[in-house]
């Protein structure tokens, strides 16, 4: 039991530091201003082009 009592101040300090860190994270999250980014039409075109290319590539091996 003596060993546990020797470590308890360290665990108390870890607990306090963790509490302060979590409080800081909550504060940052609360103050953050999020803005939705507009959708990029290029992203849709690239995705569609990739799917067409993939379908054509797979078609080469199916014949």
Jmol script that loads the backbone (N, CA, C; Angstrom):
load data "model"
ATOM      1  N   UNK A   1       0.807  -1.199   0.000  1.00  0.00           N
ATOM      2  CA  UNK A   1       0.000   0.000   0.000  1.00  0.00           C
ATOM      3  C   UNK A   1       0.850   1.263   0.000  1.00  0.00           C
ATOM      4  N   UNK A   2       2.033   1.165   0.564  1.00  0.00           N
ATOM      5  CA  UNK A   2       2.877   2.346   0.639  1.00  0.00           C
ATOM      6  C   UNK A   2       3.253   2.850  -0.755  1.00  0.00           C
ATOM      7  N   UNK A   3       3.468   1.909  -1.681  1.00  0.00           N
ATOM      8  CA  UNK A   3       3.831   2.299  -3.040  1.00  0.00           C
ATOM      9  C   UNK A   3       2.704   3.066  -3.712  1.00  0.00           C
ATOM     10  N   UNK A   4       1.466   2.674  -3.451  1.00  0.00           N
ATOM     11  CA  UNK A   4       0.326   3.388  -4.020  1.00  0.00           C
ATOM     12  C   UNK A   4       0.236   4.799  -3.455  1.00  0.00           C
ATOM     13  N   UNK A   5       0.506   4.949  -2.184  1.00  0.00           N
ATOM     14  CA  UNK A   5       0.455   6.275  -1.574  1.00  0.00           C
ATOM     15  C   UNK A   5       1.554   7.179  -2.105  1.00  0.00           C
ATOM     16  N   UNK A   6       2.681   6.608  -2.479  1.00  0.00           N
ATOM     17  CA  UNK A   6       3.774   7.420  -3.021  1.00  0.00           C
ATOM     18  C   UNK A   6       3.422   7.961  -4.400  1.00  0.00           C
ATOM     19  N   UNK A   7       2.631   7.217  -5.135  1.00  0.00           N
ATOM     20  CA  UNK A   7       2.295   7.633  -6.491  1.00  0.00           C
ATOM     21  C   UNK A   7       1.059   8.521  -6.575  1.00  0.00           C
ATOM     22  N   UNK A   8       0.283   8.598  -5.548  1.00  0.00           N
ATOM     23  CA  UNK A   8      -0.966   9.359  -5.619  1.00  0.00           C
ATOM     24  C   UNK A   8      -0.774  10.843  -5.946  1.00  0.00           C
ATOM     25  N   UNK A   9       0.271  11.536  -5.480  1.00  0.00           N
ATOM     26  CA  UNK A   9       0.448  12.927  -5.910  1.00  0.00           C
ATOM     27  C   UNK A   9       0.681  13.040  -7.422  1.00  0.00           C
ATOM     28  N   UNK A  10       1.366  12.067  -7.978  1.00  0.00           N
ATOM     29  CA  UNK A  10       1.600  12.098  -9.422  1.00  0.00           C
ATOM     30  C   UNK A  10       0.286  11.914 -10.187  1.00  0.00           C
ATOM     31  N   UNK A  11      -0.530  10.972  -9.721  1.00  0.00           N
ATOM     32  CA  UNK A  11      -1.813  10.758 -10.381  1.00  0.00           C
ATOM     33  C   UNK A  11      -2.721  11.961 -10.227  1.00  0.00           C
ATOM     34  N   UNK A  12      -2.665  12.623  -9.087  1.00  0.00           N
ATOM     35  CA  UNK A  12      -3.469  13.831  -8.882  1.00  0.00           C
ATOM     36  C   UNK A  12      -3.028  14.929  -9.842  1.00  0.00           C
ATOM     37  N   UNK A  13      -1.729  15.074 -10.030  1.00  0.00           N
ATOM     38  CA  UNK A  13      -1.230  16.084 -10.958  1.00  0.00           C
ATOM     39  C   UNK A  13      -1.622  15.756 -12.394  1.00  0.00           C
ATOM     40  N   UNK A  14      -1.529  14.485 -12.764  1.00  0.00           N
ATOM     41  CA  UNK A  14      -1.946  14.071 -14.109  1.00  0.00           C
ATOM     42  C   UNK A  14      -3.421  14.378 -14.319  1.00  0.00           C
ATOM     43  N   UNK A  15      -4.238  14.109 -13.306  1.00  0.00           N
ATOM     44  CA  UNK A  15      -5.668  14.380 -13.391  1.00  0.00           C
ATOM     45  C   UNK A  15      -5.934  15.872 -13.567  1.00  0.00           C
ATOM     46  N   UNK A  16      -5.227  16.711 -12.820  1.00  0.00           N
ATOM     47  CA  UNK A  16      -5.414  18.157 -12.937  1.00  0.00           C
ATOM     48  C   UNK A  16      -4.999  18.659 -14.312  1.00  0.00           C
ATOM     49  N   UNK A  17      -3.874  18.176 -14.807  1.00  0.00           N
ATOM     50  CA  UNK A  17      -3.410  18.610 -16.123  1.00  0.00           C
ATOM     51  C   UNK A  17      -4.358  18.162 -17.226  1.00  0.00           C
ATOM     52  N   UNK A  18      -4.884  16.947 -17.094  1.00  0.00           N
ATOM     53  CA  UNK A  18      -5.840  16.443 -18.077  1.00  0.00           C
ATOM     54  C   UNK A  18      -7.106  17.285 -18.070  1.00  0.00           C
ATOM     55  N   UNK A  19      -7.570  17.621 -16.888  1.00  0.00           N
ATOM     56  CA  UNK A  19      -8.776  18.446 -16.763  1.00  0.00           C
ATOM     57  C   UNK A  19      -8.561  19.807 -17.404  1.00  0.00           C
ATOM     58  N   UNK A  20      -7.405  20.414 -17.161  1.00  0.00           N
ATOM     59  CA  UNK A  20      -7.108  21.723 -17.771  1.00  0.00           C
ATOM     60  C   UNK A  20      -7.011  21.631 -19.284  1.00  0.00           C
ATOM     61  N   UNK A  21      -6.391  20.552 -19.782  1.00  0.00           N
ATOM     62  CA  UNK A  21      -6.255  20.386 -21.231  1.00  0.00           C
ATOM     63  C   UNK A  21      -7.612  20.199 -21.886  1.00  0.00           C
ATOM     64  N   UNK A  22      -8.459  19.391 -21.283  1.00  0.00           N
ATOM     65  CA  UNK A  22      -9.795  19.175 -21.844  1.00  0.00           C
ATOM     66  C   UNK A  22     -10.627  20.452 -21.797  1.00  0.00           C
ATOM     67  N   UNK A  23     -10.462  21.233 -20.752  1.00  0.00           N
ATOM     68  CA  UNK A  23     -11.177  22.510 -20.655  1.00  0.00           C
ATOM     69  C   UNK A  23     -10.720  23.446 -21.781  1.00  0.00           C
ATOM     70  N   UNK A  24      -9.416  23.457 -22.049  1.00  0.00           N
ATOM     71  CA  UNK A  24      -8.897  24.285 -23.137  1.00  0.00           C
ATOM     72  C   UNK A  24      -9.412  23.833 -24.487  1.00  0.00           C
ATOM     73  N   UNK A  25      -9.492  22.524 -24.694  1.00  0.00           N
ATOM     74  CA  UNK A  25     -10.004  22.006 -25.963  1.00  0.00           C
ATOM     75  C   UNK A  25     -11.467  22.392 -26.142  1.00  0.00           C
ATOM     76  N   UNK A  26     -12.251  22.267 -25.070  1.00  0.00           N
ATOM     77  CA  UNK A  26     -13.669  22.654 -25.150  1.00  0.00           C
ATOM     78  C   UNK A  26     -13.811  24.131 -25.476  1.00  0.00           C
ATOM     79  N   UNK A  27     -12.951  24.954 -24.886  1.00  0.00           N
ATOM     80  CA  UNK A  27     -13.007  26.393 -25.137  1.00  0.00           C
ATOM     81  C   UNK A  27     -12.671  26.713 -26.585  1.00  0.00           C
ATOM     82  N   UNK A  28     -11.674  26.037 -27.141  1.00  0.00           N
ATOM     83  CA  UNK A  28     -11.301  26.264 -28.540  1.00  0.00           C
ATOM     84  C   UNK A  28     -12.429  25.822 -29.462  1.00  0.00           C
ATOM     85  N   UNK A  29     -13.016  24.688 -29.169  1.00  0.00           N
ATOM     86  CA  UNK A  29     -14.126  24.200 -30.001  1.00  0.00           C
ATOM     87  C   UNK A  29     -15.311  25.149 -29.941  1.00  0.00           C
ATOM     88  N   UNK A  30     -15.576  25.684 -28.779  1.00  0.00           N
ATOM     89  CA  UNK A  30     -16.710  26.590 -28.610  1.00  0.00           C
ATOM     90  C   UNK A  30     -16.486  27.894 -29.387  1.00  0.00           C
ATOM     91  N   UNK A  31     -15.253  28.354 -29.452  1.00  0.00           N
ATOM     92  CA  UNK A  31     -14.973  29.647 -30.077  1.00  0.00           C
ATOM     93  C   UNK A  31     -14.684  29.531 -31.573  1.00  0.00           C
ATOM     94  N   UNK A  32     -14.577  28.308 -32.092  1.00  0.00           N
ATOM     95  CA  UNK A  32     -14.241  28.134 -33.512  1.00  0.00           C
ATOM     96  C   UNK A  32     -15.430  28.519 -34.388  1.00  0.00           C
ATOM     97  N   UNK A  33     -15.135  29.170 -35.473  1.00  0.00           N
ATOM     98  CA  UNK A  33     -16.149  29.564 -36.452  1.00  0.00           C
ATOM     99  C   UNK A  33     -15.964  28.708 -37.694  1.00  0.00           C
ATOM    100  N   UNK A  34     -16.947  27.856 -37.940  1.00  0.00           N
ATOM    101  CA  UNK A  34     -16.859  26.975 -39.093  1.00  0.00           C
ATOM    102  C   UNK A  34     -17.671  27.542 -40.239  1.00  0.00           C
ATOM    103  N   UNK A  35     -17.113  27.472 -41.418  1.00  0.00           N
ATOM    104  CA  UNK A  35     -17.815  27.885 -42.628  1.00  0.00           C
ATOM    105  C   UNK A  35     -17.775  26.717 -43.600  1.00  0.00           C
ATOM    106  N   UNK A  36     -18.914  26.440 -44.187  1.00  0.00           N
ATOM    107  CA  UNK A  36     -18.975  25.355 -45.160  1.00  0.00           C
ATOM    108  C   UNK A  36     -18.319  25.824 -46.453  1.00  0.00           C
ATOM    109  N   UNK A  37     -17.458  24.996 -46.978  1.00  0.00           N
ATOM    110  CA  UNK A  37     -16.814  25.329 -48.235  1.00  0.00           C
ATOM    111  C   UNK A  37     -17.744  24.997 -49.391  1.00  0.00           C
ATOM    112  N   UNK A  38     -17.725  25.805 -50.450  1.00  0.00           N
ATOM    113  CA  UNK A  38     -18.574  25.482 -51.599  1.00  0.00           C
ATOM    114  C   UNK A  38     -18.065  24.225 -52.298  1.00  0.00           C
ATOM    115  N   UNK A  39     -18.999  23.500 -52.886  1.00  0.00           N
ATOM    116  CA  UNK A  39     -18.611  22.296 -53.609  1.00  0.00           C
ATOM    117  C   UNK A  39     -17.842  22.678 -54.857  1.00  0.00           C
ATOM    118  N   UNK A  40     -16.839  21.896 -55.151  1.00  0.00           N
ATOM    119  CA  UNK A  40     -16.041  22.155 -56.340  1.00  0.00           C
ATOM    120  C   UNK A  40     -16.543  21.285 -57.489  1.00  0.00           C
ATOM    121  N   UNK A  41     -16.885  21.896 -58.599  1.00  0.00           N
ATOM    122  CA  UNK A  41     -17.368  21.107 -59.733  1.00  0.00           C
ATOM    123  C   UNK A  41     -16.258  20.234 -60.326  1.00  0.00           C
ATOM    124  N   UNK A  42     -15.008  20.648 -60.155  1.00  0.00           N
ATOM    125  CA  UNK A  42     -13.899  19.853 -60.680  1.00  0.00           C
ATOM    126  C   UNK A  42     -13.819  18.498 -59.993  1.00  0.00           C
ATOM    127  N   UNK A  43     -14.109  18.460 -58.702  1.00  0.00           N
ATOM    128  CA  UNK A  43     -14.059  17.217 -57.951  1.00  0.00           C
ATOM    129  C   UNK A  43     -15.046  16.194 -58.476  1.00  0.00           C
ATOM    130  N   UNK A  44     -16.235  16.653 -58.836  1.00  0.00           N
ATOM    131  CA  UNK A  44     -17.249  15.751 -59.377  1.00  0.00           C
ATOM    132  C   UNK A  44     -16.802  15.232 -60.734  1.00  0.00           C
ATOM    133  N   UNK A  45     -16.240  16.093 -61.538  1.00  0.00           N
ATOM    134  CA  UNK A  45     -15.790  15.688 -62.873  1.00  0.00           C
ATOM    135  C   UNK A  45     -14.624  14.696 -62.779  1.00  0.00           C
ATOM    136  N   UNK A  46     -13.722  14.921 -61.867  1.00  0.00           N
ATOM    137  CA  UNK A  46     -12.584  14.014 -61.702  1.00  0.00           C
ATOM    138  C   UNK A  46     -13.079  12.643 -61.235  1.00  0.00           C
ATOM    139  N   UNK A  47     -14.006  12.625 -60.293  1.00  0.00           N
ATOM    140  CA  UNK A  47     -14.560  11.367 -59.812  1.00  0.00           C
ATOM    141  C   UNK A  47     -15.286  10.607 -60.909  1.00  0.00           C
ATOM    142  N   UNK A  48     -16.069  11.324 -61.704  1.00  0.00           N
ATOM    143  CA  UNK A  48     -16.794  10.687 -62.807  1.00  0.00           C
ATOM    144  C   UNK A  48     -15.811  10.170 -63.849  1.00  0.00           C
ATOM    145  N   UNK A  49     -14.805  10.957 -64.160  1.00  0.00           N
ATOM    146  CA  UNK A  49     -13.793  10.531 -65.133  1.00  0.00           C
ATOM    147  C   UNK A  49     -13.050   9.291 -64.651  1.00  0.00           C
ATOM    148  N   UNK A  50     -12.749   9.250 -63.376  1.00  0.00           N
ATOM    149  CA  UNK A  50     -12.056   8.083 -62.824  1.00  0.00           C
ATOM    150  C   UNK A  50     -12.921   6.836 -62.945  1.00  0.00           C
ATOM    151  N   UNK A  51     -14.212   6.963 -62.664  1.00  0.00           N
ATOM    152  CA  UNK A  51     -15.103   5.812 -62.769  1.00  0.00           C
ATOM    153  C   UNK A  51     -15.229   5.325 -64.210  1.00  0.00           C
ATOM    154  N   UNK A  52     -15.295   6.249 -65.176  1.00  0.00           N
ATOM    155  CA  UNK A  52     -15.363   5.871 -66.587  1.00  0.00           C
ATOM    156  C   UNK A  52     -14.074   5.161 -66.989  1.00  0.00           C
ATOM    157  N   UNK A  53     -12.944   5.687 -66.570  1.00  0.00           N
ATOM    158  CA  UNK A  53     -11.654   5.072 -66.883  1.00  0.00           C
ATOM    159  C   UNK A  53     -11.568   3.676 -66.270  1.00  0.00           C
ATOM    160  N   UNK A  54     -12.000   3.548 -65.027  1.00  0.00           N
ATOM    161  CA  UNK A  54     -11.964   2.254 -64.349  1.00  0.00           C
ATOM    162  C   UNK A  54     -12.868   1.246 -65.056  1.00  0.00           C
ATOM    163  N   UNK A  55     -14.050   1.676 -65.476  1.00  0.00           N
ATOM    164  CA  UNK A  55     -14.963   0.783 -66.190  1.00  0.00           C
ATOM    165  C   UNK A  55     -14.350   0.347 -67.521  1.00  0.00           C
ATOM    166  N   UNK A  56     -13.699   1.275 -68.222  1.00  0.00           N
ATOM    167  CA  UNK A  56     -13.072   0.933 -69.498  1.00  0.00           C
ATOM    168  C   UNK A  56     -11.900  -0.030 -69.288  1.00  0.00           C
ATOM    169  N   UNK A  57     -11.140   0.188 -68.239  1.00  0.00           N
ATOM    170  CA  UNK A  57      -9.995  -0.677 -67.945  1.00  0.00           C
ATOM    171  C   UNK A  57     -10.453  -2.088 -67.591  1.00  0.00           C
ATOM    172  N   UNK A  58     -11.491  -2.181 -66.791  1.00  0.00           N
ATOM    173  CA  UNK A  58     -12.036  -3.496 -66.445  1.00  0.00           C
ATOM    174  C   UNK A  58     -12.622  -4.162 -67.681  1.00  0.00           C
ATOM    175  N   UNK A  59     -13.230  -3.373 -68.555  1.00  0.00           N
ATOM    176  CA  UNK A  59     -13.795  -3.907 -69.800  1.00  0.00           C
ATOM    177  C   UNK A  59     -12.744  -4.556 -70.688  1.00  0.00           C
ATOM    178  N   UNK A  60     -11.518  -4.106 -70.619  1.00  0.00           N
ATOM    179  CA  UNK A  60     -10.443  -4.697 -71.422  1.00  0.00           C
ATOM    180  C   UNK A  60     -10.184  -6.149 -71.001  1.00  0.00           C
ATOM    181  N   UNK A  61     -10.311  -6.414 -69.713  1.00  0.00           N
ATOM    182  CA  UNK A  61     -10.018  -7.757 -69.211  1.00  0.00           C
ATOM    183  C   UNK A  61     -11.214  -8.695 -69.277  1.00  0.00           C
ATOM    184  N   UNK A  62     -12.406  -8.165 -69.417  1.00  0.00           N
ATOM    185  CA  UNK A  62     -13.586  -9.011 -69.483  1.00  0.00           C
ATOM    186  C   UNK A  62     -13.783  -9.638 -70.849  1.00  0.00           C
ATOM    187  N   UNK A  63     -13.269  -8.999 -71.880  1.00  0.00           N
ATOM    188  CA  UNK A  63     -13.455  -9.546 -73.242  1.00  0.00           C
ATOM    189  C   UNK A  63     -12.523 -10.662 -73.550  1.00  0.00           C
TER     190      UNK A  63
END
end "model"
wireframe off; spacefill off
backbone 0.3
color backbone group
